[in-house]
Amino acid sequence: MAGYQHRFERDLEAMSRHLIDEVTLGWEELGTDLLDGAPPALASALTAGEHWPSRQLDRLITADGSPPIRMTVTEETVEEQDLHWGYVLRQQGIEVISLLHADNGPVVGWDTDPRTACSDHPAAWSPPPPAPARQPSRNTPPRSAPVISPTAATTPRPATRR
């Protein structure tokens, strides 16, 4: 949230390019450089005053000696990658998915205070419930506009006072 709000100045495209498109293989660690531009008090509250750089994965060795390839997470590959959490950048915020618990999750809005404490229990990130809609009964004819009789359409008379 703080990175989106401050370093990337609410530019989701710029943040997506930095975090997703411009990374060669993946991230080993996201650092406090994502807080560049944030007020010092906020950065300090989030990091206890510590500073460390983001680091991309770059010292990978594959079993067969071939060059490592970028890890791509899809619905088909998520099971074999032993991941516990997924994050999807959306226009309205970050969708947080407990991959051990659900296929989708709630969206945390971009305006959320980055200091907000969040639970790390997977059940706390259950997907939002579906809308409480019911299918119409097939035996019930569709509702139409009420029919107004010509006499009811005239201007009503004022009520008599007693």
DSSP file (Angstrom, degrees, kcal/mol; ACC not computed):
  #  RESIDUE AA STRUCTURE BP1 BP2  ACC     N-H-->O    O-->H-N    N-H-->O    O-->H-N    TCO  KAPPA ALPHA  PHI   PSI    X-CA   Y-CA   Z-CA
    1    1 A M     >        0   0    0      0, 0.0     4,-3.0     0, 0.0     5,-0.2   0.000 360.0 360.0 360.0 -47.5    0.0    0.0    0.0
    2    2 A A  H  >> +     0   0    0      1,-0.2     4,-2.6     2,-0.2     5,-0.6   0.899 360.0  51.0 -64.3 -39.3    2.7    2.5    1.0
    3    3 A G  I  4>S+     0   0    0      2,-0.2     5,-2.8     3,-0.2     6,-0.3   0.929 113.4  44.8 -61.9 -45.4    4.7    1.7   -2.2
    4    4 A Y  I  45S+     0   0    0      1,-0.2     6,-3.6     3,-0.2     7,-0.4   0.934 117.4  45.0 -61.5 -47.5    1.6    2.3   -4.4
    5    5 A Q  I  <5S+     0   0    0     -4,-3.0    -2,-0.2     4,-0.2    -1,-0.2   0.841 131.9  12.1 -68.9 -34.8    0.7    5.4   -2.5
    6    6 A H  I ><5S+     0   0    0     -4,-2.6     3,-0.6    -5,-0.2    -3,-0.2   0.848 127.0  38.5-113.5 -64.6    4.1    7.0   -2.3
    7    7 A R  I 3 <S+     0   0    0     -5,-0.6    -3,-0.2    27,-0.5    -4,-0.1   0.926 129.8  32.2 -60.0 -44.6    6.9    5.6   -4.5
    8    8 A F  T > <S-     0   0    0     -5,-2.8     3,-1.8    26,-0.2    -1,-0.2   0.392 100.7-133.9 -95.9   4.2    4.7    4.9   -7.5
    9    9 A E  T <   -     0   0    0     -3,-0.6    -4,-0.2    -6,-0.3    -3,-0.1   0.845  69.2 -55.3  46.9  44.8    2.4    7.9   -6.8
   10   10 A R  T 3  S+     0   0    0     -6,-3.6     2,-0.9    -7,-0.2    -1,-0.3   0.733  99.8 140.2  63.9  26.3   -0.8    5.7   -7.3
   11   11 A D    <>  -     0   0    0     -3,-1.8     4,-2.1    -7,-0.4    -1,-0.2  -0.834  29.9-175.5-101.4  97.0    0.4    4.6  -10.8
   12   12 A L  H  > S+     0   0    0     -2,-0.9     4,-2.6     1,-0.2     5,-0.2   0.847  81.8  55.4 -63.6 -35.5   -0.6    1.0  -10.9
   13   13 A E  H  > S+     0   0    0      2,-0.2     4,-2.5     1,-0.2    -1,-0.2   0.925 108.6  47.2 -63.6 -44.6    1.0    0.5  -14.3
   14   14 A A  H  > S+     0   0    0      2,-0.2     4,-2.2     1,-0.2    -2,-0.2   0.907 113.7  48.1 -64.6 -41.0    4.4    1.8  -13.1
   15   15 A M  H  X S+     0   0    0     -4,-2.1     4,-2.8     2,-0.2     5,-0.3   0.914 111.7  49.8 -66.3 -41.7    4.2   -0.4  -10.0
   16   16 A S  H  X>S+     0   0    0     -4,-2.6     4,-2.6     2,-0.2     5,-1.5   0.906 109.9  51.1 -62.9 -42.4    3.2   -3.5  -12.1
   17   17 A R  I  <>S+     0   0    0     -4,-2.5     5,-3.1     3,-0.2     6,-0.2   0.943 114.5  43.8 -59.5 -46.9    6.1   -2.9  -14.5
   18   18 A H  I  <5S+     0   0    0     -4,-2.2    -2,-0.2     1,-0.2    -1,-0.2   0.940 122.7  35.0 -64.8 -48.9    8.6   -2.7  -11.6
   19   19 A L  I  <5S+     0   0    0     -4,-2.8    -1,-0.2    -5,-0.2    -2,-0.2   0.792 136.5  11.6 -79.5 -28.3    7.3   -5.6   -9.6
   20   20 A I  I ><5S+     0   0    0     -4,-2.6     3,-0.5    -5,-0.3    -3,-0.2   0.808 125.3  40.4-117.4 -56.8    6.3   -8.0  -12.4
   21   21 A D  I 3 <S+     0   0    0     -5,-1.5    -3,-0.2     1,-0.2    -4,-0.2   0.860 115.7  45.0 -73.0 -37.2    7.4   -7.0  -15.9
   22   22 A E  T 3 <S+     0   0    0     -5,-3.1     2,-0.4    -6,-0.3    -1,-0.2   0.476  86.8 101.5 -91.3  -1.1   11.0   -5.8  -15.2
   23   23 A V    <   -     0   0    0     -3,-0.5     4,-0.1    -6,-0.2    47,-0.0  -0.688  61.9-150.3 -84.3 134.8   12.1   -8.6  -12.9
   24   24 A T  S    S-     0   0    0     -2,-0.4    46,-0.2     2,-0.2    -1,-0.2   0.976  81.5 -14.8 -70.6 -56.7   14.2  -11.2  -14.6
   25   25 A L  S    S-     0   0    0      1,-0.4    46,-1.2    32,-0.3     2,-0.3   0.757 112.2 -67.4-115.2 -46.2   13.4  -14.3  -12.6
   26   26 A G        -     0   0    0     31,-0.3    31,-2.6    44,-0.1     2,-0.5  -0.955  55.0 -68.6 169.3-179.6   11.6  -13.3   -9.4
   27   27 A W  E     -A   56   0A   0     -2,-0.3    29,-0.3    29,-0.3     3,-0.2  -0.840  22.6-174.0-101.6 130.6   12.1  -11.5   -6.1
   28   28 A E  E    S-     0   0A   0     27,-2.8     2,-0.3    -2,-0.5    28,-0.2   0.836  82.6  -9.8 -80.4 -39.5   14.3  -12.9   -3.4
   29   29 A E  E     -A   55   0A   0     26,-2.0    26,-3.1     2,-0.0     2,-0.5  -0.950  60.2-134.9-160.4 137.4   13.2  -10.1   -1.1
   30   30 A L        -     0   0    0     -2,-0.3    24,-0.1    24,-0.2     2,-0.1  -0.839  36.9-160.4 -92.3 131.9   11.2   -6.9   -1.4
   31   31 A G    >   -     0   0    0     -2,-0.5     3,-1.5     1,-0.0    23,-0.2  -0.320  34.8 -88.1-108.4-173.5   13.0   -4.1    0.5
   32   32 A T  G >  S+     0   0    0     20,-2.1     3,-2.2     1,-0.3     4,-0.1   0.562 107.0  86.6 -73.8  -8.4   12.4   -0.7    2.0
   33   33 A D  G >  S+     0   0    0     19,-0.7     3,-1.4     1,-0.3    -1,-0.3   0.735  77.3  69.4 -62.8 -19.0   13.2    0.9   -1.3
   34   34 A L  G <  S+     0   0    0     -3,-1.5   -27,-0.5     1,-0.3    -1,-0.3   0.652  93.3  58.5 -69.8 -13.3    9.5    0.4   -2.1
   35   35 A L  G X  S+     0   0    0     -3,-2.2     3,-2.7   -29,-0.1    -1,-0.3   0.357  73.3 135.4 -96.7   5.0    8.9    3.0    0.6
   36   36 A D  T <  S+     0   0    0     -3,-1.4    -3,-0.0     1,-0.3   -30,-0.0  -0.306  74.1  22.5 -53.4 132.0   10.9    5.7   -1.2
   37   37 A G  T 3  S+     0   0    0      1,-0.3    -1,-0.3   -31,-0.1    -2,-0.1   0.254  94.0 125.1  92.0 -12.0    8.9    8.9   -1.1
   38   38 A A  S <  S-     0   0    0     -3,-2.7    -1,-0.3     1,-0.1    -3,-0.1  -0.476  76.6 -89.5 -76.1 151.2    6.9    7.9    1.9
   39   39 A P    >>  -     0   0    0      0, 0.0     4,-2.4     0, 0.0     3,-0.7  -0.360  37.5-121.1 -57.2 138.8    6.9   10.2    4.9
   40   40 A P  H 3> S+     0   0    0      0, 0.0     4,-2.6     0, 0.0     5,-0.2   0.847 111.9  55.6 -53.2 -38.0    9.8    9.2    7.2
   41   41 A A  H 3> S+     0   0    0      2,-0.2     4,-2.0     1,-0.2     5,-0.1   0.891 109.9  46.0 -64.2 -38.1    7.4    8.5   10.2
   42   42 A L  H <> S+     0   0    0     -3,-0.7     4,-2.0     2,-0.2     5,-0.2   0.939 112.9  48.8 -68.7 -47.7    5.4    6.0    8.0
   43   43 A A  H  X S+     0   0    0     -4,-2.4     4,-1.7     1,-0.2     6,-0.4   0.912 113.1  48.4 -58.4 -42.8    8.5    4.3    6.7
   44   44 A S  H  X>S+     0   0    0     -4,-2.6     4,-1.8    -5,-0.2     5,-0.6   0.894 109.4  52.3 -65.6 -40.4    9.9    4.1   10.3
   45   45 A A  H  <5S+     0   0    0     -4,-2.0    -1,-0.2     1,-0.2    -2,-0.2   0.851 114.2  43.8 -63.8 -33.8    6.6    2.7   11.6
   46   46 A L  H  <5S+     0   0    0     -4,-2.0    -1,-0.2     1,-0.1    -2,-0.2   0.764 128.2  25.7 -82.7 -25.6    6.6    0.0    8.9
   47   47 A T  H ><5S-     0   0    0     -4,-1.7     3,-1.8    -5,-0.2    -2,-0.2   0.361  98.2-118.5-121.5   3.7   10.3   -1.0    9.2
   48   48 A A  T 3<5S-     0   0    0     -4,-1.8    -3,-0.2     1,-0.3    -4,-0.2   0.817  77.4 -59.9  56.8  30.6   11.3   -0.1   12.7
   49   49 A G  T 3 <S+     0   0    0     -5,-0.6    -1,-0.3    -6,-0.4     2,-0.1   0.438 104.9 133.0  81.9  -0.6   13.8    2.3   11.2
   50   50 A E    <   -     0   0    0     -3,-1.8     2,-0.4    -6,-0.2    -1,-0.3  -0.468  39.4-156.8 -82.6 156.7   15.7   -0.4    9.3
   51   51 A H        +     0   0    0     -2,-0.1   -20,-0.0    -3,-0.1    -4,-0.0  -1.000  20.4 155.7-134.8 134.3   16.7   -0.1    5.6
   52   52 A W        -     0   0    0     -2,-0.4   -20,-2.1     0, 0.0   -19,-0.7  -0.980  36.0-113.3-153.3 150.3   17.4   -2.9    3.1
   53   53 A P        -     0   0    0      0, 0.0     2,-0.2     0, 0.0   -21,-0.0  -0.448  30.5-106.3 -84.0 156.0   17.3   -3.1   -0.7
   54   54 A S        -     0   0    0    -23,-0.2     2,-0.4    -2,-0.1   -24,-0.2  -0.558  38.9-156.0 -70.7 145.1   15.0   -5.2   -2.8
   55   55 A R  E     -A   29   0A   0    -26,-3.1   -27,-2.8    -2,-0.2   -26,-2.0  -0.988   6.3-146.3-133.0 128.7   16.8   -8.2   -4.3
   56   56 A Q  E     -A   27   0A   0     -2,-0.4     2,-0.4   -29,-0.3   -29,-0.3  -0.548  36.9 -96.0 -83.1 154.9   16.0  -10.2   -7.4
   57   57 A L        +     0   0    0    -31,-2.6   -32,-0.3    -2,-0.2   -31,-0.3  -0.587  63.7 143.5 -67.2 124.0   16.8  -13.9   -7.6
   58   58 A D        +     0   0    0     -2,-0.4    -1,-0.2   -33,-0.1   -31,-0.0   0.442  51.4  67.6-143.7  -4.3   20.1  -14.1   -9.4
   59   59 A R        +     0   0    0      2,-0.0     2,-0.4     0, 0.0    -2,-0.0  -0.290  66.9 140.6-115.0  48.4   22.1  -16.9   -7.9
   60   60 A L        -     0   0    0     -3,-0.1     2,-0.4     8,-0.0    -3,-0.0  -0.722  30.5-168.8 -94.3 140.1   20.0  -19.8   -9.1
   61   61 A I        -     0   0    0     -2,-0.4     2,-0.2     6,-0.1    -2,-0.0  -0.996  13.7-143.4-125.9 127.5   21.5  -23.0  -10.3
   62   62 A T    >   -     0   0    0      4,-0.6     3,-1.2    -2,-0.4     0, 0.0  -0.540  23.7-114.7 -88.5 157.9   19.3  -25.6  -12.1
   63   63 A A  T 3  S+     0   0    0      1,-0.3    -1,-0.1    -2,-0.2    -2,-0.0   0.837 116.6  40.8 -60.3 -34.6   19.8  -29.3  -11.6
   64   64 A D  T 3  S-     0   0    0      2,-0.1    -1,-0.3     3,-0.0    -3,-0.0   0.402 113.9-112.4 -97.5   3.8   20.8  -29.8  -15.3
   65   65 A G  S <  S+     0   0    0     -3,-1.2    -2,-0.1     1,-0.3     0, 0.0   0.431  71.2 137.3  84.3  -2.3   22.9  -26.7  -15.6
   66   66 A S        -     0   0    0      1,-0.1    -4,-0.6    -5,-0.0    -1,-0.3  -0.364  67.6 -85.4 -73.8 158.7   20.5  -24.9  -17.9
   67   67 A P        -     0   0    0      0, 0.0    -1,-0.1     0, 0.0    -6,-0.1  -0.368  51.4-107.3 -62.1 140.5   19.8  -21.3  -17.4
   68   68 A P        -     0   0    0      0, 0.0     2,-0.3     0, 0.0    -8,-0.0  -0.347  32.6-142.5 -66.8 151.5   17.0  -20.7  -14.9
   69   69 A I        -     0   0    0     -3,-0.1   -44,-0.1     1,-0.0     2,-0.1  -0.828  27.7 -88.5-114.4 156.2   13.6  -19.6  -16.3
   70   70 A R        -     0   0    0     -2,-0.3     2,-0.6   -46,-0.2   -44,-0.1  -0.353  41.6-118.5 -63.1 136.0   11.2  -17.1  -14.8
   71   71 A M        -     0   0    0    -46,-1.2     2,-0.5    -2,-0.1    -1,-0.1  -0.671  30.6-167.4 -78.1 120.9    8.6  -18.7  -12.4
   72   72 A T        -     0   0    0     -2,-0.6     2,-0.6    -3,-0.0     5,-0.0  -0.954   7.2-151.7-112.7 125.5    5.2  -18.1  -13.8
   73   73 A V        +     0   0    0     -2,-0.5     2,-0.3     3,-0.0    -2,-0.0  -0.858  26.7 157.0-100.6 122.9    2.3  -18.8  -11.5
   74   74 A T     >  -     0   0    0     -2,-0.6     4,-1.8     1,-0.0     3,-0.2  -0.813  58.8 -95.7-130.5 173.6   -1.0  -19.9  -13.1
   75   75 A E  T  4 S+     0   0    0     -2,-0.3     4,-0.4     1,-0.2    -1,-0.0   0.833 126.7  49.9 -59.7 -30.6   -4.0  -21.8  -11.9
   76   76 A E  T  4 S+     0   0    0      1,-0.2     4,-0.2     2,-0.1    -1,-0.2   0.820 117.5  36.7 -77.9 -31.3   -2.4  -24.9  -13.4
   77   77 A T  T  > S+     0   0    0     -3,-0.2     4,-0.7     1,-0.1     3,-0.4   0.561  90.5  88.0-100.6  -9.0    1.0  -24.5  -11.8
   78   78 A V  T ><>S+     0   0    0     -4,-1.8     3,-0.8     1,-0.2     5,-0.8   0.864  84.8  56.7 -61.9 -36.7    0.2  -23.1   -8.4
   79   79 A E  G >45S+     0   0    0     -4,-0.4     3,-0.9     1,-0.2    -1,-0.2   0.899 108.3  46.0 -61.8 -41.8   -0.2  -26.5   -6.8
   80   80 A E  G 345S+     0   0    0     -3,-0.4    -1,-0.2    -4,-0.2    -2,-0.2   0.557 102.7  66.1 -80.6  -7.0    3.3  -27.7   -7.7
   81   81 A Q  G <<5S-     0   0    0     -3,-0.8    -1,-0.2    -4,-0.7    -2,-0.2   0.433  95.9-132.2 -98.4   1.9    5.0  -24.5   -6.6
   82   82 A D  T < 5 +     0   0    0     -3,-0.9     2,-0.3    -4,-0.3    -3,-0.1   0.882  47.2 159.6  53.6  46.1    4.3  -24.8   -2.9
   83   83 A L      < -     0   0    0     -5,-0.8    -1,-0.2     1,-0.1     3,-0.1  -0.763  30.1-169.3 -99.5 146.9    3.0  -21.3   -2.5
   84   84 A H        +     0   0    0     -2,-0.3    15,-1.4     1,-0.2    16,-0.8   0.711  69.8  33.7-104.5 -27.0    0.9  -20.3    0.4
   85   85 A W  E     -B   98   0B   0     13,-0.2     2,-0.4    14,-0.2    -1,-0.2  -0.958  58.1-165.8-133.1 147.8   -0.3  -16.8   -0.6
   86   86 A G  E     -B   97   0B   0     11,-2.5    11,-3.0    -2,-0.3     2,-0.4  -0.978   4.6-161.9-130.1 147.6   -1.1  -15.1   -3.9
   87   87 A Y  E     -B   96   0B   0     -2,-0.4     2,-0.5     9,-0.2     9,-0.2  -0.996   2.1-168.1-132.1 128.5   -1.5  -11.4   -4.6
   88   88 A V  E     -B   95   0B   0      7,-2.1     7,-3.0    -2,-0.4     2,-0.6  -0.972  19.7-135.3-119.2 124.1   -3.2   -9.9   -7.6
   89   89 A L  E     +B   94   0B   0     -2,-0.5     2,-0.3     5,-0.2     5,-0.2  -0.679  33.0 176.9 -79.6 120.7   -2.9   -6.2   -8.4
   90   90 A R  E >   -B   93   0B   0      3,-2.6     3,-0.6    -2,-0.6    -2,-0.0  -0.800  43.7-108.9-120.1 162.2   -6.3   -4.9   -9.3
   91   91 A Q  T 3  S+     0   0    0     -2,-0.3    19,-0.1     1,-0.2     3,-0.1   0.881 120.7  42.4 -57.5 -38.9   -7.5   -1.4  -10.1
   92   92 A Q  T 3  S-     0   0    0      1,-0.2    18,-1.2    17,-0.1     2,-0.3   0.601 129.1 -65.7 -88.3 -11.1   -9.3   -1.1   -6.8
   93   93 A G  E <  S-BC  90 109B   0     -3,-0.6    -3,-2.6    16,-0.3     2,-0.6  -0.987  70.5 -39.8 158.7-163.5   -6.6   -2.7   -4.6
   94   94 A I  E     -BC  89 108B   0     14,-2.3    14,-3.0    -2,-0.3     2,-0.6  -0.859  44.3-143.2-100.2 122.9   -4.7   -5.9   -3.9
   95   95 A E  E     -BC  88 107B   0     -7,-3.0    -7,-2.1    -2,-0.6     2,-0.6  -0.758  16.7-154.9 -81.8 124.4   -6.5   -9.2   -4.0
   96   96 A V  E     -B   87   0B   0     10,-2.4     2,-0.5    -2,-0.6    -9,-0.2  -0.904  11.4-170.6-106.5 120.9   -5.1  -11.4   -1.2
   97   97 A I  E     -B   86   0B   0    -11,-3.0   -11,-2.5    -2,-0.6     2,-1.1  -0.949  21.0-149.5-119.2 121.2   -5.5  -15.1   -1.9
   98   98 A S  E >>  -B   85   0B   0     27,-0.6     4,-2.7    -2,-0.5     3,-2.0  -0.778  16.4-162.4 -81.8 101.2   -4.8  -17.8    0.7
   99   99 A L  T 34 S+     0   0    0    -15,-1.4    -1,-0.2    -2,-1.1   -14,-0.2   0.711  86.7  53.9 -65.8 -20.1   -3.8  -20.5   -1.8
  100  100 A L  T 34 S+     0   0    0    -16,-0.8    -1,-0.3     1,-0.1     3,-0.1   0.595 120.9  31.3 -83.5 -10.8   -4.2  -23.2    0.8
  101  101 A H  T <4 S+     0   0    0     -3,-2.0     2,-0.3     1,-0.3    -2,-0.2   0.697 121.5   4.6-119.8 -29.2   -7.8  -22.1    1.5
  102  102 A A     <  -     0   0    0     -4,-2.7    -1,-0.3     1,-0.1     3,-0.1  -0.961  50.5-125.7-157.2 166.8   -9.4  -20.5   -1.6
  103  103 A D  S    S+     0   0    0     -2,-0.3     2,-0.3     1,-0.1    -4,-0.1   0.594  98.3  16.0 -94.7 -15.5   -9.2  -19.8   -5.3
  104  104 A N  S    S-     0   0    0     -6,-0.1    -6,-0.3    -8,-0.1    -1,-0.1  -0.925  70.4-164.3-147.2 172.1   -9.9  -16.1   -4.8
  105  105 A G        -     0   0    0     -2,-0.3    -8,-0.2    -8,-0.1    21,-0.1  -0.890  31.3 -67.8-151.1 178.6   -9.9  -13.6   -2.0
  106  106 A P        -     0   0    0      0, 0.0   -10,-2.4     0, 0.0     2,-0.5  -0.314  45.9-121.1 -72.0 158.6  -10.9  -10.2   -0.7
  107  107 A V  E     -C   95   0B   0    -12,-0.2     2,-0.7   -14,-0.0   -12,-0.3  -0.888  13.4-148.1-103.9 127.4   -9.5   -7.0   -2.2
  108  108 A V  E     -C   94   0B   0    -14,-3.0   -14,-2.3    -2,-0.5     4,-0.0  -0.861  30.4-119.7 -93.8 118.2   -7.7   -4.6    0.2
  109  109 A G  E >   -C   93   0B   0     -2,-0.7     3,-1.9   -16,-0.2   -16,-0.3  -0.167  11.7-121.1 -62.1 149.0   -8.3   -1.1   -1.2
  110  110 A W  T 3  S+     0   0    0    -18,-1.2    -1,-0.1     1,-0.3  -105,-0.1   0.727 110.7  60.7 -62.8 -23.1   -5.4    1.1   -2.3
  111  111 A D  T 3  S+     0   0    0      2,-0.1    -1,-0.3     3,-0.0    -2,-0.1   0.442  75.4 123.8 -86.3   1.5   -6.4    3.7    0.2
  112  112 A T  S <  S-     0   0    0     -3,-1.9    -4,-0.0     1,-0.1   -19,-0.0  -0.379  75.7-105.5 -62.1 136.6   -6.0    1.4    3.2
  113  113 A D    >   -     0   0    0      1,-0.2     3,-2.2     2,-0.1    -1,-0.1  -0.490  24.0-137.8 -63.2 124.8   -3.5    2.7    5.8
  114  114 A P  T 3  S+     0   0    0      0, 0.0    -1,-0.2     0, 0.0  -112,-0.1   0.685 100.9  64.0 -61.9 -16.8   -0.3    0.7    5.4
  115  115 A R  T 3  S+     0   0    0      2,-0.1     2,-0.1  -113,-0.0    -2,-0.1   0.488  73.4 123.8 -84.2  -2.1    0.0    0.5    9.1
  116  116 A T    <   -     0   0    0     -3,-2.2     2,-0.3     1,-0.1    -4,-0.0  -0.392  65.6-124.9 -61.8 128.3   -3.2   -1.5    9.4
  117  117 A A        -     0   0    0     -2,-0.1     2,-0.4     1,-0.0    -1,-0.1  -0.605  30.2-167.4 -76.6 132.0   -2.6   -4.8   11.2
  118  118 A C        -     0   0    0     -2,-0.3     2,-0.2     2,-0.0     6,-0.0  -0.928  20.6-116.0-122.0 146.3   -3.7   -7.8    9.1
  119  119 A S        -     0   0    0     -2,-0.4     0, 0.0     1,-0.1     0, 0.0  -0.493   9.8-155.3 -75.8 146.6   -4.1  -11.4   10.2
  120  120 A D        +     0   0    0     -2,-0.2    -1,-0.1     4,-0.0     3,-0.0   0.220  59.6 115.6-104.3  13.9   -1.9  -14.0    8.6
  121  121 A H    >   -     0   0    0      1,-0.1     3,-1.8     2,-0.0     4,-0.4  -0.726  67.6-137.0 -82.3 126.0   -4.4  -16.8    9.3
  122  122 A P  G >  S+     0   0    0      0, 0.0     3,-1.7     0, 0.0   -24,-0.2   0.825 100.6  60.5 -54.3 -35.8   -5.7  -18.2    6.0
  123  123 A A  G >  S+     0   0    0      1,-0.3     3,-1.1     2,-0.1   -25,-0.0   0.764  93.3  66.0 -66.1 -22.8   -9.3  -18.3    7.1
  124  124 A A  G <  S+     0   0    0     -3,-1.8    -1,-0.3     1,-0.3    -5,-0.1   0.666  99.5  54.1 -69.8 -14.5   -9.3  -14.6    7.6
  125  125 A W  G <  S+     0   0    0     -3,-1.7   -27,-0.6    -4,-0.4    -1,-0.3  -0.137  75.7 148.8-113.6  36.1   -8.8  -14.2    3.9
  126  126 A S    <   -     0   0    0     -3,-1.1   -21,-0.1   -21,-0.1   -24,-0.1  -0.332  57.0 -94.4 -65.4 151.6  -11.8  -16.2    2.7
  127  127 A P        -     0   0    0      0, 0.0    -1,-0.1     0, 0.0   -22,-0.1  -0.301  49.7 -91.2 -65.3 154.1  -13.3  -15.0   -0.6
  128  128 A P        -     0   0    0      0, 0.0     3,-0.1     0, 0.0    -3,-0.0  -0.349  49.5-102.3 -63.1 146.7  -16.2  -12.6   -0.3
  129  129 A P        -     0   0    0      0, 0.0    -3,-0.0     0, 0.0     0, 0.0  -0.323  41.5 -99.4 -67.9 153.7  -19.6  -14.4   -0.2
  130  130 A P        -     0   0    0      0, 0.0     0, 0.0     0, 0.0     0, 0.0  -0.287  51.2 -81.9 -67.8 160.4  -21.7  -14.4   -3.3
  131  131 A A        -     0   0    0      1,-0.1     2,-2.4    -3,-0.1     0, 0.0  -0.344  44.1-112.8 -61.1 141.8  -24.5  -11.9   -3.7
  132  132 A P        +     0   0    0      0, 0.0     2,-0.3     0, 0.0    -1,-0.1  -0.411  65.8 143.9 -78.9  69.0  -27.7  -13.1   -1.9
  133  133 A A        -     0   0    0     -2,-2.4     2,-0.4     0, 0.0     0, 0.0  -0.821  36.4-152.1-109.0 147.6  -29.7  -13.5   -5.1
  134  134 A R        -     0   0    0     -2,-0.3     3,-0.0     3,-0.0     0, 0.0  -0.911  21.4-116.1-116.7 146.9  -32.3  -16.2   -5.8
  135  135 A Q        -     0   0    0     -2,-0.4     3,-0.1     1,-0.1     2,-0.0  -0.587  39.9-107.2 -75.0 139.7  -33.2  -17.6   -9.1
  136  136 A P        -     0   0    0      0, 0.0     2,-0.1     0, 0.0    -1,-0.1  -0.376  38.1-101.8 -66.8 148.5  -36.8  -16.9  -10.1
  137  137 A S    >   -     0   0    0      1,-0.1     3,-0.7     4,-0.1    -3,-0.0  -0.460  20.8-137.5 -68.7 140.7  -39.2  -19.8   -9.9
  138  138 A R  T 3  S+     0   0    0      1,-0.2    -1,-0.1    -2,-0.1     0, 0.0   0.708 102.0  56.9 -73.2 -19.0  -39.9  -21.2  -13.4
  139  139 A N  T 3  S+     0   0    0      2,-0.1    -1,-0.2     0, 0.0    -2,-0.0   0.629  89.0  86.9 -86.7 -14.0  -43.6  -21.6  -12.5
  140  140 A T  S <  S-     0   0    0     -3,-0.7     3,-0.1     1,-0.0     0, 0.0  -0.752  79.9-128.6 -91.0 125.7  -44.1  -17.9  -11.6
  141  141 A P        -     0   0    0      0, 0.0    -4,-0.1     0, 0.0    -2,-0.1  -0.364  38.6 -90.1 -67.5 152.9  -45.0  -15.7  -14.6
  142  142 A P        -     0   0    0      0, 0.0     2,-0.2     0, 0.0     0, 0.0  -0.305  45.1-108.2 -63.5 146.6  -42.7  -12.6  -15.0
  143  143 A R        -     0   0    0     -3,-0.1     2,-0.3     1,-0.0    -3,-0.0  -0.520  37.0-166.4 -75.0 140.9  -43.9   -9.5  -13.2
  144  144 A S        -     0   0    0     -2,-0.2     3,-0.1     1,-0.1    -1,-0.0  -0.754  35.4 -75.9-119.3 171.5  -45.3   -6.7  -15.3
  145  145 A A        -     0   0    0     -2,-0.3    -1,-0.1     1,-0.1     2,-0.0  -0.375  59.9 -98.0 -64.8 144.4  -46.1   -3.1  -14.6
  146  146 A P        -     0   0    0      0, 0.0     2,-0.5     0, 0.0    -1,-0.1  -0.338  35.2-122.1 -64.6 145.5  -49.3   -2.7  -12.6
  147  147 A V        -     0   0    0     -3,-0.1     2,-0.5    -2,-0.0    -3,-0.0  -0.768  21.5-152.1 -90.1 129.4  -52.3   -1.8  -14.6
  148  148 A I        -     0   0    0     -2,-0.5     5,-0.0     5,-0.0     0, 0.0  -0.897  13.3-132.4-105.3 125.9  -53.9    1.5  -13.6
  149  149 A S     >  -     0   0    0     -2,-0.5     4,-1.3     1,-0.1     3,-0.4  -0.401  21.9-115.8 -73.3 152.9  -57.7    1.8  -14.2
  150  150 A P  T  4 S+     0   0    0      0, 0.0     4,-0.4     0, 0.0     3,-0.2   0.844 115.8  53.0 -58.4 -33.4  -58.9    4.9  -15.9
  151  151 A T  T >4 S+     0   0    0      1,-0.2     3,-0.8     2,-0.2    -3,-0.0   0.857 108.1  49.9 -72.5 -32.7  -60.9    5.9  -12.8
  152  152 A A  T 34 S+     0   0    0     -3,-0.4    -1,-0.2     1,-0.2    -4,-0.0   0.700 100.6  65.9 -76.6 -17.7  -57.8    5.5  -10.5
  153  153 A A  T 3< S+     0   0    0     -4,-1.3    -1,-0.2    -3,-0.2    -2,-0.2   0.599  81.6  98.1 -81.2  -9.6  -55.8    7.7  -12.8
  154  154 A T  S <  S-     0   0    0     -3,-0.8    -3,-0.0    -4,-0.4     0, 0.0  -0.333  93.4 -83.5 -74.5 162.5  -57.8   10.8  -12.1
  155  155 A T        -     0   0    0      1,-0.1    -1,-0.1    -2,-0.0    -2,-0.1  -0.463  51.2-118.6 -66.0 128.6  -56.7   13.3   -9.6
  156  156 A P        -     0   0    0      0, 0.0    -1,-0.1     0, 0.0     3,-0.1  -0.349  24.3-116.2 -70.5 151.3  -57.7   12.2   -6.1
  157  157 A R        -     0   0    0      1,-0.1     3,-0.1    -2,-0.0     2,-0.0  -0.568  37.5 -97.0 -82.4 150.2  -60.1   14.4   -4.1
  158  158 A P        -     0   0    0      0, 0.0    -1,-0.1     0, 0.0     2,-0.1  -0.369  45.7-101.9 -65.2 146.8  -58.8   15.9   -0.9
  159  159 A A        -     0   0    0      1,-0.1     2,-0.4    -3,-0.1     0, 0.0  -0.372  36.3-111.1 -68.8 147.8  -59.7   14.0    2.3
  160  160 A T        -     0   0    0     -3,-0.1     2,-0.3    -2,-0.1    -1,-0.1  -0.648  29.1-137.5 -81.0 134.0  -62.5   15.4    4.3
  161  161 A R              0   0    0     -2,-0.4    -1,-0.0     1,-0.1     0, 0.0  -0.694 360.0 360.0 -90.7 144.7  -61.5   16.8    7.7
  162  162 A R              0   0    0     -2,-0.3    -1,-0.1     0, 0.0    -2,-0.0   0.368 360.0 360.0-116.0 360.0  -63.5   16.1   10.8
